[in-house]
Amino acid sequence: MQTLISADQIAEKINVIGEQISHDYEGTDLLLICVLKGSFIFTADLMRAITIPHTVEFLKASSYGSSTVSSGEVDIQDFTLNVSDRAVLVVEDIVDTGLTLQYIMKHLSNQKPASLRLCSLLDKSASRQVDIPLDYCGFSIPDAFVVGYGLDVDEKYRHLPFIGIVD
Ligand code: 5GP
């Protein structure tokens, strides 16, 4: 396993993003939406770096295709929450082709939230197929399949405290 981003680098970046979000959303009804499964660890750490009151909900999105290639066909499971008039911030682990996020953002925007933005820990822009604005982004990474800090391959490696590339 090759380390791409260390645990210390992740922690430092999350403090910066948390401070920025706390500043930008002061006085709003902030709702974080954690996209499962990959962003559960990032969301948990980000919440503790945000110093203003906020709430969290979880959305499980399955994209069809193999474990390493996104097909763009997305299924959002059991998401009954109404986000109308909320300041919604979607928290994602990685934006790769952008197809999953495009679907999720469209689904949420149909409910007319007060605002809708995206925070992703990782940006793999080399494989982007659709334009997805990243309002908050941790790290731009090369076009490699990464694991750790919530990200898996066949459900393995999510527990690693760093982001790595499997040999
Ligand atoms: P999309 O291609 O639709 O932007 O990415 C969809 C999902 O594919 C991401 O949310 C993530 O779960 C998964 N994915 C994309 N690139 C990687 C990667 O490098 N490593 C891992 N573990 N998952 C990835």
Backbone and ligand atoms as CSV (ligand in chain L), in Angstrom:
chain,resi,resn,atom,element,x,y,z
A,1,MET,N,N,0.849,-1.208,0.000
A,1,MET,CA,C,0.000,0.000,0.000
A,1,MET,C,C,0.878,1.249,0.000
A,2,GLN,N,N,0.576,2.137,-0.895
A,2,GLN,CA,C,1.345,3.386,-0.998
A,2,GLN,C,C,0.485,4.517,-0.409
A,3,THR,N,N,1.061,5.299,0.514
A,3,THR,CA,C,0.282,6.399,1.101
A,3,THR,C,C,0.264,7.585,0.146
A,4,LEU,N,N,-0.946,8.066,-0.154
A,4,LEU,CA,C,-1.075,9.244,-1.019
A,4,LEU,C,C,-1.291,10.495,-0.169
A,5,ILE,N,N,-2.164,10.376,0.851
A,5,ILE,CA,C,-2.436,11.512,1.744
A,5,ILE,C,C,-2.427,10.972,3.177
A,6,SER,N,N,-1.595,11.563,4.018
A,6,SER,CA,C,-1.439,11.026,5.375
A,6,SER,C,C,-2.609,11.453,6.273
A,7,ALA,N,N,-2.744,10.770,7.410
A,7,ALA,CA,C,-3.790,11.097,8.384
A,7,ALA,C,C,-3.633,12.535,8.875
A,8,ASP,N,N,-2.400,12.974,9.078
A,8,ASP,CA,C,-2.162,14.350,9.541
A,8,ASP,C,C,-2.581,15.371,8.493
A,9,GLN,N,N,-2.281,15.088,7.239
A,9,GLN,CA,C,-2.680,16.008,6.158
A,9,GLN,C,C,-4.209,16.106,6.075
A,10,ILE,N,N,-4.885,14.964,6.245
A,10,ILE,CA,C,-6.351,14.954,6.198
A,10,ILE,C,C,-6.908,15.800,7.346
A,11,ALA,N,N,-6.379,15.579,8.560
A,11,ALA,CA,C,-6.881,16.298,9.740
A,11,ALA,C,C,-6.691,17.811,9.589
A,12,GLU,N,N,-5.528,18.188,9.083
A,12,GLU,CA,C,-5.224,19.619,8.893
A,12,GLU,C,C,-6.203,20.243,7.902
A,13,LYS,N,N,-6.442,19.545,6.793
A,13,LYS,CA,C,-7.338,20.057,5.750
A,13,LYS,C,C,-8.772,20.161,6.262
A,14,ILE,N,N,-9.206,19.173,7.042
A,14,ILE,CA,C,-10.578,19.198,7.545
A,14,ILE,C,C,-10.785,20.384,8.489
A,15,ASN,N,N,-9.773,20.719,9.259
A,15,ASN,CA,C,-9.892,21.907,10.133
A,15,ASN,C,C,-10.086,23.169,9.307
A,16,VAL,N,N,-9.371,23.273,8.200
A,16,VAL,CA,C,-9.492,24.453,7.334
A,16,VAL,C,C,-10.894,24.508,6.709
A,17,ILE,N,N,-11.348,23.371,6.171
A,17,ILE,CA,C,-12.677,23.336,5.532
A,17,ILE,C,C,-13.770,23.605,6.568
A,18,GLY,N,N,-13.626,23.010,7.755
A,18,GLY,CA,C,-14.626,23.197,8.819
A,18,GLY,C,C,-14.746,24.666,9.216
A,19,GLU,N,N,-13.615,25.333,9.283
A,19,GLU,CA,C,-13.604,26.753,9.635
A,19,GLU,C,C,-14.301,27.573,8.550
A,20,GLN,N,N,-14.020,27.239,7.308
A,20,GLN,CA,C,-14.624,27.949,6.171
A,20,GLN,C,C,-16.143,27.757,6.159
A,21,ILE,N,N,-16.581,26.512,6.351
A,21,ILE,CA,C,-18.021,26.218,6.365
A,21,ILE,C,C,-18.690,26.952,7.531
A,22,SER,N,N,-18.059,26.939,8.704
A,22,SER,CA,C,-18.630,27.615,9.885
A,22,SER,C,C,-18.809,29.100,9.600
A,23,HIS,N,N,-17.883,29.680,8.888
A,23,HIS,CA,C,-17.957,31.098,8.529
A,23,HIS,C,C,-19.061,31.325,7.489
A,24,ASP,N,N,-19.078,30.509,6.437
A,24,ASP,CA,C,-20.013,30.709,5.327
A,24,ASP,C,C,-21.470,30.464,5.718
A,25,TYR,N,N,-21.701,29.560,6.671
A,25,TYR,CA,C,-23.080,29.163,6.997
A,25,TYR,C,C,-23.588,29.751,8.320
A,26,GLU,N,N,-22.854,30.674,8.875
A,26,GLU,CA,C,-23.276,31.334,10.126
A,26,GLU,C,C,-24.723,31.843,9.990
A,27,GLY,N,N,-25.581,31.502,10.926
A,27,GLY,CA,C,-26.962,32.007,10.921
A,27,GLY,C,C,-27.913,31.257,10.000
A,28,THR,N,N,-27.459,30.169,9.380
A,28,THR,CA,C,-28.347,29.398,8.489
A,28,THR,C,C,-28.779,28.096,9.167
A,29,ASP,N,N,-29.742,27.434,8.543
A,29,ASP,CA,C,-30.227,26.147,9.024
A,29,ASP,C,C,-29.457,25.055,8.267
A,30,LEU,N,N,-28.204,24.861,8.669
A,30,LEU,CA,C,-27.298,23.982,7.906
A,30,LEU,C,C,-27.611,22.495,8.123
A,31,LEU,N,N,-27.754,21.811,7.003
A,31,LEU,CA,C,-27.976,20.364,7.019
A,31,LEU,C,C,-26.889,19.693,6.179
A,32,LEU,N,N,-26.087,18.833,6.812
A,32,LEU,CA,C,-25.113,18.041,6.056
A,32,LEU,C,C,-25.788,16.767,5.589
A,33,ILE,N,N,-25.569,16.402,4.346
A,33,ILE,CA,C,-26.060,15.105,3.867
A,33,ILE,C,C,-24.850,14.251,3.515
A,34,CYS,N,N,-24.660,13.224,4.320
A,34,CYS,CA,C,-23.527,12.305,4.177
A,34,CYS,C,C,-23.908,11.220,3.164
A,35,VAL,N,N,-23.127,11.124,2.095
A,35,VAL,CA,C,-23.404,10.111,1.078
A,35,VAL,C,C,-22.695,8.809,1.469
A,36,LEU,N,N,-23.496,7.804,1.808
A,36,LEU,CA,C,-22.965,6.511,2.263
A,36,LEU,C,C,-22.523,5.654,1.080
A,37,LYS,N,N,-21.623,4.736,1.286
A,37,LYS,CA,C,-20.984,4.535,2.583
A,37,LYS,C,C,-19.708,5.364,2.711
A,38,GLY,N,N,-19.097,5.672,1.590
A,38,GLY,CA,C,-17.716,6.163,1.571
A,38,GLY,C,C,-17.416,7.384,2.405
A,39,SER,N,N,-18.418,8.267,2.624
A,39,SER,CA,C,-18.081,9.525,3.301
A,39,SER,C,C,-18.433,9.541,4.788
A,40,PHE,N,N,-18.690,8.374,5.375
A,40,PHE,CA,C,-19.098,8.394,6.790
A,40,PHE,C,C,-17.985,8.857,7.730
A,41,ILE,N,N,-16.758,8.498,7.428
A,41,ILE,CA,C,-15.654,8.913,8.316
A,41,ILE,C,C,-15.336,10.393,8.100
A,42,PHE,N,N,-15.307,10.808,6.847
A,42,PHE,CA,C,-15.079,12.221,6.530
A,42,PHE,C,C,-16.153,13.090,7.181
A,43,THR,N,N,-17.408,12.689,7.063
A,43,THR,CA,C,-18.505,13.473,7.644
A,43,THR,C,C,-18.360,13.584,9.162
A,44,ALA,N,N,-18.023,12.468,9.801
A,44,ALA,CA,C,-17.885,12.469,11.269
A,44,ALA,C,C,-16.792,13.432,11.712
A,45,ASP,N,N,-15.684,13.457,11.004
A,45,ASP,CA,C,-14.592,14.370,11.364
A,45,ASP,C,C,-14.938,15.809,10.999
A,46,LEU,N,N,-15.579,15.984,9.843
A,46,LEU,CA,C,-15.940,17.345,9.408
A,46,LEU,C,C,-16.922,17.985,10.395
A,47,MET,N,N,-17.895,17.200,10.861
A,47,MET,CA,C,-18.877,17.740,11.818
A,47,MET,C,C,-18.200,18.302,13.058
A,48,ARG,N,N,-17.145,17.613,13.500
A,48,ARG,CA,C,-16.465,18.057,14.721
A,48,ARG,C,C,-15.536,19.240,14.465
A,49,ALA,N,N,-15.329,19.565,13.192
A,49,ALA,CA,C,-14.528,20.748,12.850
A,49,ALA,C,C,-15.429,21.947,12.529
A,50,ILE,N,N,-16.748,21.714,12.469
A,50,ILE,CA,C,-17.700,22.802,12.211
A,50,ILE,C,C,-18.197,23.323,13.563
A,51,THR,N,N,-18.047,24.614,13.775
A,51,THR,CA,C,-18.307,25.169,15.111
A,51,THR,C,C,-19.693,25.801,15.243
A,52,ILE,N,N,-20.488,25.808,14.166
A,52,ILE,CA,C,-21.847,26.358,14.256
A,52,ILE,C,C,-22.848,25.197,14.360
A,53,PRO,N,N,-24.070,25.457,14.893
A,53,PRO,CA,C,-25.056,24.375,15.000
A,53,PRO,C,C,-25.430,23.832,13.613
A,54,HIS,N,N,-25.574,22.536,13.510
A,54,HIS,CA,C,-25.978,21.933,12.236
A,54,HIS,C,C,-26.511,20.537,12.508
A,55,THR,N,N,-27.175,19.961,11.512
A,55,THR,CA,C,-27.686,18.598,11.658
A,55,THR,C,C,-27.141,17.741,10.510
A,56,VAL,N,N,-27.332,16.431,10.642
A,56,VAL,CA,C,-26.819,15.519,9.614
A,56,VAL,C,C,-27.880,14.479,9.249
A,57,GLU,N,N,-27.936,14.153,7.970
A,57,GLU,CA,C,-28.763,13.051,7.485
A,57,GLU,C,C,-27.904,12.209,6.551
A,58,PHE,N,N,-28.391,11.011,6.275
A,58,PHE,CA,C,-27.602,10.066,5.480
A,58,PHE,C,C,-28.358,9.642,4.235
A,59,LEU,N,N,-27.633,9.564,3.161
A,59,LEU,CA,C,-28.250,9.160,1.892
A,59,LEU,C,C,-27.423,8.017,1.329
A,60,LYS,N,N,-28.100,6.933,0.996
A,60,LYS,CA,C,-27.357,5.807,0.428
A,60,LYS,C,C,-27.599,5.758,-1.070
A,61,ALA,N,N,-26.534,5.943,-1.803
A,61,ALA,CA,C,-26.644,5.918,-3.257
A,61,ALA,C,C,-25.844,4.746,-3.784
A,62,SER,N,N,-26.481,3.939,-4.597
A,62,SER,CA,C,-25.740,2.844,-5.216
A,62,SER,C,C,-25.644,3.148,-6.688
A,63,SER,N,N,-24.398,3.140,-7.197
A,63,SER,CA,C,-24.304,3.313,-8.639
A,63,SER,C,C,-24.010,1.954,-9.231
A,64,TYR,N,N,-24.701,1.655,-10.301
A,64,TYR,CA,C,-24.557,0.345,-10.910
A,64,TYR,C,C,-23.296,0.309,-11.745
A,65,GLY,N,N,-22.683,-0.835,-11.819
A,65,GLY,CA,C,-21.440,-0.983,-12.579
A,65,GLY,C,C,-20.492,-1.829,-11.774
A,66,SER,N,N,-19.265,-1.945,-12.223
A,66,SER,CA,C,-18.295,-2.741,-11.483
A,66,SER,C,C,-17.817,-1.931,-10.284
A,67,SER,N,N,-16.990,-2.526,-9.432
A,67,SER,CA,C,-16.567,-1.828,-8.218
A,67,SER,C,C,-15.631,-0.665,-8.517
A,68,THR,N,N,-15.060,-0.602,-9.696
A,68,THR,CA,C,-14.117,0.490,-9.971
A,68,THR,C,C,-14.556,1.408,-11.109
A,69,VAL,N,N,-15.669,1.106,-11.783
A,69,VAL,CA,C,-16.105,1.972,-12.884
A,69,VAL,C,C,-17.558,2.377,-12.679
A,70,SER,N,N,-17.803,3.697,-12.679
A,70,SER,CA,C,-19.157,4.201,-12.483
A,70,SER,C,C,-19.937,4.101,-13.786
A,71,SER,N,N,-21.185,3.661,-13.694
A,71,SER,CA,C,-21.999,3.527,-14.908
A,71,SER,C,C,-22.870,4.754,-15.132
A,72,GLY,N,N,-23.055,5.548,-14.074
A,72,GLY,CA,C,-23.921,6.717,-14.196
A,72,GLY,C,C,-25.356,6.419,-13.827
A,73,GLU,N,N,-25.708,5.146,-13.707
A,73,GLU,CA,C,-27.062,4.800,-13.271
A,73,GLU,C,C,-27.049,4.720,-11.754
A,74,VAL,N,N,-27.860,5.552,-11.118
A,74,VAL,CA,C,-27.785,5.688,-9.667
A,74,VAL,C,C,-29.136,5.385,-9.039
A,75,ASP,N,N,-29.104,4.708,-7.909
A,75,ASP,CA,C,-30.321,4.448,-7.157
A,75,ASP,C,C,-30.165,5.071,-5.776
A,76,ILE,N,N,-31.080,5.994,-5.413
A,76,ILE,CA,C,-31.053,6.578,-4.077
A,76,ILE,C,C,-32.048,5.797,-3.225
A,77,GLN,N,N,-31.531,5.195,-2.139
A,77,GLN,CA,C,-32.384,4.283,-1.361
A,77,GLN,C,C,-33.086,4.978,-0.193
A,78,ASP,N,N,-34.378,4.774,-0.064
A,78,ASP,CA,C,-35.159,5.165,1.109
A,78,ASP,C,C,-34.892,6.587,1.593
A,79,PHE,N,N,-34.796,7.547,0.706
A,79,PHE,CA,C,-34.513,8.913,1.143
A,79,PHE,C,C,-35.820,9.698,1.164
A,80,THR,N,N,-36.422,9.770,2.354
A,80,THR,CA,C,-37.741,10.400,2.468
A,80,THR,C,C,-37.653,11.812,3.036
A,81,LEU,N,N,-36.453,12.229,3.432
A,81,LEU,CA,C,-36.276,13.535,4.048
A,81,LEU,C,C,-36.634,14.663,3.081
A,82,ASN,N,N,-37.341,15.685,3.604
A,82,ASN,CA,C,-37.650,16.854,2.798
A,82,ASN,C,C,-36.628,17.951,3.102
A,83,VAL,N,N,-35.911,18.392,2.112
A,83,VAL,CA,C,-34.855,19.385,2.331
A,83,VAL,C,C,-35.275,20.796,1.894
A,84,SER,N,N,-36.566,20.987,1.607
A,84,SER,CA,C,-37.051,22.307,1.197
A,84,SER,C,C,-36.637,23.355,2.220
A,85,ASP,N,N,-36.139,24.464,1.743
A,85,ASP,CA,C,-35.773,25.627,2.567
A,85,ASP,C,C,-34.592,25.396,3.509
A,86,ARG,N,N,-33.930,24.258,3.420
A,86,ARG,CA,C,-32.738,24.031,4.254
A,86,ARG,C,C,-31.487,24.461,3.492
A,87,ALA,N,N,-30.443,24.803,4.250
A,87,ALA,CA,C,-29.136,25.086,3.645
A,87,ALA,C,C,-28.402,23.756,3.565
A,88,VAL,N,N,-28.486,23.125,2.412
A,88,VAL,CA,C,-28.007,21.745,2.274
A,88,VAL,C,C,-26.561,21.706,1.762
A,89,LEU,N,N,-25.740,20.943,2.479
A,89,LEU,CA,C,-24.357,20.722,2.050
A,89,LEU,C,C,-24.143,19.215,1.926
A,90,VAL,N,N,-23.976,18.765,0.702
A,90,VAL,CA,C,-23.753,17.339,0.449
A,90,VAL,C,C,-22.275,17.023,0.707
A,91,VAL,N,N,-22.040,15.975,1.498
A,91,VAL,CA,C,-20.661,15.601,1.844
A,91,VAL,C,C,-20.326,14.273,1.164
A,92,GLU,N,N,-19.348,14.324,0.276
A,92,GLU,CA,C,-18.987,13.154,-0.538
A,92,GLU,C,C,-17.511,12.809,-0.311
A,93,ASP,N,N,-17.178,11.549,-0.516
A,93,ASP,CA,C,-15.779,11.136,-0.354
A,93,ASP,C,C,-14.929,11.512,-1.558
A,94,ILE,N,N,-15.456,11.218,-2.757
A,94,ILE,CA,C,-14.651,11.439,-3.963
A,94,ILE,C,C,-15.567,11.735,-5.146
A,95,VAL,N,N,-15.171,12.683,-5.964
A,95,VAL,CA,C,-15.876,12.908,-7.232
A,95,VAL,C,C,-14.948,12.434,-8.342
A,96,ASP,N,N,-15.440,11.453,-9.079
A,96,ASP,CA,C,-14.642,10.813,-10.123
A,96,ASP,C,C,-15.230,11.237,-11.473
A,97,THR,N,N,-16.117,10.444,-12.062
A,97,THR,CA,C,-16.782,10.891,-13.300
A,97,THR,C,C,-17.739,12.052,-13.014
A,98,GLY,N,N,-18.269,12.095,-11.789
A,98,GLY,CA,C,-19.246,13.128,-11.417
A,98,GLY,C,C,-20.685,12.680,-11.646
A,99,LEU,N,N,-20.871,11.494,-12.217
A,99,LEU,CA,C,-22.216,11.049,-12.595
A,99,LEU,C,C,-23.106,10.790,-11.376
A,100,THR,N,N,-22.525,10.208,-10.317
A,100,THR,CA,C,-23.309,9.932,-9.105
A,100,THR,C,C,-23.780,11.236,-8.483
A,101,LEU,N,N,-22.860,12.178,-8.351
A,101,LEU,CA,C,-23.200,13.472,-7.743
A,101,LEU,C,C,-24.182,14.257,-8.592
A,102,GLN,N,N,-24.042,14.184,-9.880
A,102,GLN,CA,C,-24.957,14.908,-10.753
A,102,GLN,C,C,-26.395,14.442,-10.473
A,103,TYR,N,N,-26.543,13.141,-10.334
A,103,TYR,CA,C,-27.867,12.573,-10.076
A,103,TYR,C,C,-28.384,13.018,-8.699
A,104,ILE,N,N,-27.528,12.912,-7.690
A,104,ILE,CA,C,-27.932,13.264,-6.317
A,104,ILE,C,C,-28.294,14.755,-6.226
A,105,MET,N,N,-27.476,15.614,-6.816
A,105,MET,CA,C,-27.713,17.061,-6.729
A,105,MET,C,C,-29.024,17.416,-7.426
A,106,LYS,N,N,-29.298,16.771,-8.545
A,106,LYS,CA,C,-30.546,17.049,-9.266
A,106,LYS,C,C,-31.746,16.610,-8.422
A,107,HIS,N,N,-31.631,15.440,-7.821
A,107,HIS,CA,C,-32.691,14.894,-6.968
A,107,HIS,C,C,-32.986,15.864,-5.825
A,108,LEU,N,N,-31.945,16.387,-5.190
A,108,LEU,CA,C,-32.130,17.293,-4.051
A,108,LEU,C,C,-32.628,18.662,-4.510
A,109,SER,N,N,-32.123,19.152,-5.623
A,109,SER,CA,C,-32.518,20.501,-6.060
A,109,SER,C,C,-33.988,20.547,-6.454
A,110,ASN,N,N,-34.554,19.406,-6.851
A,110,ASN,CA,C,-35.992,19.350,-7.170
A,110,ASN,C,C,-36.853,19.709,-5.972
A,111,GLN,N,N,-36.293,19.535,-4.768
A,111,GLN,CA,C,-37.055,19.844,-3.537
A,111,GLN,C,C,-36.898,21.294,-3.099
A,112,LYS,N,N,-36.222,22.080,-3.895
A,112,LYS,CA,C,-36.053,23.512,-3.626
A,112,LYS,C,C,-35.466,23.834,-2.242
A,113,PRO,N,N,-34.251,23.358,-1.992
A,113,PRO,CA,C,-33.581,23.771,-0.746
A,113,PRO,C,C,-33.222,25.259,-0.830
A,114,ALA,N,N,-32.975,25.895,0.332
A,114,ALA,CA,C,-32.597,27.315,0.350
A,114,ALA,C,C,-31.272,27.493,-0.392
A,115,SER,N,N,-30.356,26.533,-0.184
A,115,SER,CA,C,-29.106,26.524,-0.944
A,115,SER,C,C,-28.646,25.078,-1.038
A,116,LEU,N,N,-27.832,24.795,-2.035
A,116,LEU,CA,C,-27.364,23.426,-2.242
A,116,LEU,C,C,-25.919,23.481,-2.721
A,117,ARG,N,N,-25.019,22.983,-1.883
A,117,ARG,CA,C,-23.598,22.990,-2.234
A,117,ARG,C,C,-22.993,21.623,-1.983
A,118,LEU,N,N,-21.763,21.482,-2.456
A,118,LEU,CA,C,-21.097,20.194,-2.381
A,118,LEU,C,C,-19.715,20.324,-1.745
A,119,CYS,N,N,-19.440,19.389,-0.838
A,119,CYS,CA,C,-18.119,19.316,-0.213
A,119,CYS,C,C,-17.569,17.916,-0.460
A,120,SER,N,N,-16.453,17.817,-1.155
A,120,SER,CA,C,-15.862,16.506,-1.399
A,120,SER,C,C,-14.427,16.473,-0.864
A,121,LEU,N,N,-14.091,15.391,-0.203
A,121,LEU,CA,C,-12.719,15.273,0.305
A,121,LEU,C,C,-11.728,15.180,-0.851
A,122,LEU,N,N,-12.101,14.396,-1.880
A,122,LEU,CA,C,-11.171,14.159,-2.985
A,122,LEU,C,C,-11.790,14.539,-4.328
A,123,ASP,N,N,-10.950,15.044,-5.201
A,123,ASP,CA,C,-11.381,15.415,-6.554
A,123,ASP,C,C,-10.464,14.723,-7.556
A,124,LYS,N,N,-11.048,13.751,-8.290
A,124,LYS,CA,C,-10.263,13.050,-9.322
A,124,LYS,C,C,-10.722,13.590,-10.673
A,125,SER,N,N,-10.264,14.780,-11.005
A,125,SER,CA,C,-10.848,15.509,-12.139
A,125,SER,C,C,-10.483,14.918,-13.504
A,126,ALA,N,N,-9.419,14.105,-13.553
A,126,ALA,CA,C,-8.991,13.550,-14.849
A,126,ALA,C,C,-10.077,12.695,-15.499
A,127,SER,N,N,-10.932,12.074,-14.662
A,127,SER,CA,C,-11.955,11.209,-15.252
A,127,SER,C,C,-13.352,11.834,-15.240
A,128,ARG,N,N,-13.409,13.147,-15.061
A,128,ARG,CA,C,-14.721,13.816,-14.989
A,128,ARG,C,C,-15.454,13.752,-16.332
A,129,GLN,N,N,-16.741,13.400,-16.277
A,129,GLN,CA,C,-17.554,13.367,-17.511
A,129,GLN,C,C,-18.598,14.468,-17.542
A,130,VAL,N,N,-18.943,15.001,-16.359
A,130,VAL,CA,C,-19.942,16.072,-16.298
A,130,VAL,C,C,-19.400,17.163,-15.376
A,131,ASP,N,N,-19.857,18.376,-15.604
A,131,ASP,CA,C,-19.363,19.505,-14.822
A,131,ASP,C,C,-20.062,19.547,-13.463
A,132,ILE,N,N,-19.292,19.331,-12.399
A,132,ILE,CA,C,-19.842,19.361,-11.042
A,132,ILE,C,C,-19.041,20.378,-10.237
A,133,PRO,N,N,-19.645,21.506,-9.867
A,133,PRO,CA,C,-18.877,22.482,-9.083
A,133,PRO,C,C,-18.626,21.980,-7.655
A,134,LEU,N,N,-17.340,21.931,-7.266
A,134,LEU,CA,C,-16.991,21.525,-5.900
A,134,LEU,C,C,-16.831,22.790,-5.062
A,135,ASP,N,N,-17.799,23.074,-4.198
A,135,ASP,CA,C,-17.755,24.301,-3.407
A,135,ASP,C,C,-16.669,24.220,-2.342
A,136,TYR,N,N,-16.473,23.030,-1.792
A,136,TYR,CA,C,-15.397,22.796,-0.819
A,136,TYR,C,C,-14.709,21.503,-1.236
A,137,CYS,N,N,-13.396,21.550,-1.330
A,137,CYS,CA,C,-12.669,20.359,-1.787
A,137,CYS,C,C,-11.390,20.188,-0.980
A,138,GLY,N,N,-11.143,18.966,-0.530
A,138,GLY,CA,C,-9.948,18.697,0.252
A,138,GLY,C,C,-8.688,18.613,-0.596
A,139,PHE,N,N,-8.651,17.632,-1.491
A,139,PHE,CA,C,-7.431,17.369,-2.259
A,139,PHE,C,C,-7.772,16.973,-3.695
A,140,SER,N,N,-6.993,17.495,-4.630
A,140,SER,CA,C,-7.054,17.003,-6.012
A,140,SER,C,C,-6.089,15.837,-6.089
A,141,ILE,N,N,-6.555,14.740,-6.669
A,141,ILE,CA,C,-5.683,13.551,-6.721
A,141,ILE,C,C,-5.519,13.079,-8.164
A,142,PRO,N,N,-4.450,12.323,-8.437
A,142,PRO,CA,C,-4.251,11.795,-9.791
A,142,PRO,C,C,-5.267,10.706,-10.116
A,143,ASP,N,N,-5.280,10.273,-11.355
A,143,ASP,CA,C,-6.246,9.282,-11.815
A,143,ASP,C,C,-5.824,7.879,-11.381
A,144,ALA,N,N,-6.001,7.604,-10.080
A,144,ALA,CA,C,-5.660,6.283,-9.543
A,144,ALA,C,C,-6.809,5.858,-8.633
A,145,PHE,N,N,-6.954,4.557,-8.420
A,145,PHE,CA,C,-8.013,4.075,-7.538
A,145,PHE,C,C,-7.510,4.097,-6.104
A,146,VAL,N,N,-8.152,4.911,-5.270
A,146,VAL,CA,C,-7.666,5.105,-3.904
A,146,VAL,C,C,-8.575,4.419,-2.881
A,147,VAL,N,N,-8.013,4.108,-1.727
A,147,VAL,CA,C,-8.761,3.458,-0.646
A,147,VAL,C,C,-8.383,4.116,0.682
A,148,GLY,N,N,-9.135,3.765,1.706
A,148,GLY,CA,C,-8.848,4.247,3.063
A,148,GLY,C,C,-9.708,5.431,3.445
A,149,TYR,N,N,-9.754,5.737,4.737
A,149,TYR,CA,C,-10.521,6.856,5.271
A,149,TYR,C,C,-11.975,6.803,4.755
A,150,GLY,N,N,-12.551,5.601,4.807
A,150,GLY,CA,C,-13.939,5.409,4.376
A,150,GLY,C,C,-14.075,4.798,3.001
A,151,LEU,N,N,-13.063,4.955,2.177
A,151,LEU,CA,C,-13.136,4.436,0.796
A,151,LEU,C,C,-12.695,2.972,0.751
A,152,ASP,N,N,-13.383,2.192,-0.064
A,152,ASP,CA,C,-13.136,0.747,-0.071
A,152,ASP,C,C,-12.787,0.225,-1.450
A,153,VAL,N,N,-12.346,-1.026,-1.452
A,153,VAL,CA,C,-12.440,-1.844,-2.649
A,153,VAL,C,C,-13.006,-3.170,-2.159
A,154,ASP,N,N,-14.160,-3.537,-2.680
A,154,ASP,CA,C,-14.889,-4.722,-2.197
A,154,ASP,C,C,-15.044,-4.713,-0.678
A,155,GLU,N,N,-15.383,-3.574,-0.124
A,155,GLU,CA,C,-15.651,-3.366,1.314
A,155,GLU,C,C,-14.409,-3.421,2.200
A,156,LYS,N,N,-13.231,-3.592,1.604
A,156,LYS,CA,C,-12.014,-3.626,2.419
A,156,LYS,C,C,-11.350,-2.250,2.464
A,157,TYR,N,N,-10.507,-2.039,3.441
A,157,TYR,CA,C,-9.634,-0.858,3.602
A,157,TYR,C,C,-10.320,0.402,4.129
A,158,ARG,N,N,-11.629,0.374,4.386
A,158,ARG,CA,C,-12.308,1.599,4.838
A,158,ARG,C,C,-11.709,2.127,6.143
A,159,HIS,N,N,-11.159,1.217,6.951
A,159,HIS,CA,C,-10.685,1.599,8.285
A,159,HIS,C,C,-9.349,2.323,8.282
A,160,LEU,N,N,-8.650,2.305,7.173
A,160,LEU,CA,C,-7.312,2.927,7.167
A,160,LEU,C,C,-7.420,4.423,7.475
A,161,PRO,N,N,-6.538,4.965,8.312
A,161,PRO,CA,C,-6.641,6.388,8.679
A,161,PRO,C,C,-6.082,7.334,7.614
A,162,PHE,N,N,-5.497,6.771,6.555
A,162,PHE,CA,C,-4.924,7.585,5.474
A,162,PHE,C,C,-5.553,7.184,4.140
A,163,ILE,N,N,-5.264,7.987,3.099
A,163,ILE,CA,C,-5.700,7.628,1.741
A,163,ILE,C,C,-4.510,6.976,1.041
A,164,GLY,N,N,-4.740,5.772,0.502
A,164,GLY,CA,C,-3.639,5.061,-0.130
A,164,GLY,C,C,-4.020,4.493,-1.480
A,165,ILE,N,N,-3.002,4.038,-2.185
A,165,ILE,CA,C,-3.196,3.364,-3.467
A,165,ILE,C,C,-2.749,1.919,-3.287
A,166,VAL,N,N,-3.648,0.997,-3.621
A,166,VAL,CA,C,-3.323,-0.431,-3.458
A,166,VAL,C,C,-2.299,-0.831,-4.523
A,167,ASP,N,N,-1.264,-1.588,-4.097
A,167,ASP,CA,C,-0.212,-2.012,-5.043
A,167,ASP,C,C,-0.766,-3.017,-6.032
L,1,5GP,P1,P,-18.452,8.972,-9.834
L,1,5GP,O1,O,-17.629,8.338,-10.923
L,1,5GP,O2,O,-19.909,8.791,-10.094
L,1,5GP,O3,O,-18.055,10.420,-9.624
L,1,5GP,O4,O,-18.059,8.217,-8.494
L,1,5GP,C1,C,-18.970,7.402,-7.850
L,1,5GP,C2,C,-18.408,6.691,-6.677
L,1,5GP,O5,O,-17.389,5.806,-7.146
L,1,5GP,C3,C,-17.749,7.512,-5.585
L,1,5GP,O6,O,-18.654,8.093,-4.681
L,1,5GP,C4,C,-16.947,6.412,-4.906
L,1,5GP,O7,O,-17.761,5.687,-4.028
L,1,5GP,C5,C,-16.541,5.546,-6.082
L,1,5GP,N1,N,-15.173,5.868,-6.497
L,1,5GP,C6,C,-14.739,6.649,-7.511
L,1,5GP,N2,N,-13.392,6.696,-7.551
L,1,5GP,C7,C,-12.961,5.926,-6.513
L,1,5GP,C8,C,-11.656,5.576,-6.000
L,1,5GP,O8,O,-10.597,5.990,-6.479
L,1,5GP,N3,N,-11.655,4.745,-4.913
L,1,5GP,C9,C,-12.781,4.259,-4.333
L,1,5GP,N4,N,-12.635,3.453,-3.275
L,1,5GP,N5,N,-14.017,4.571,-4.779
L,1,5GP,C10,C,-14.097,5.401,-5.847
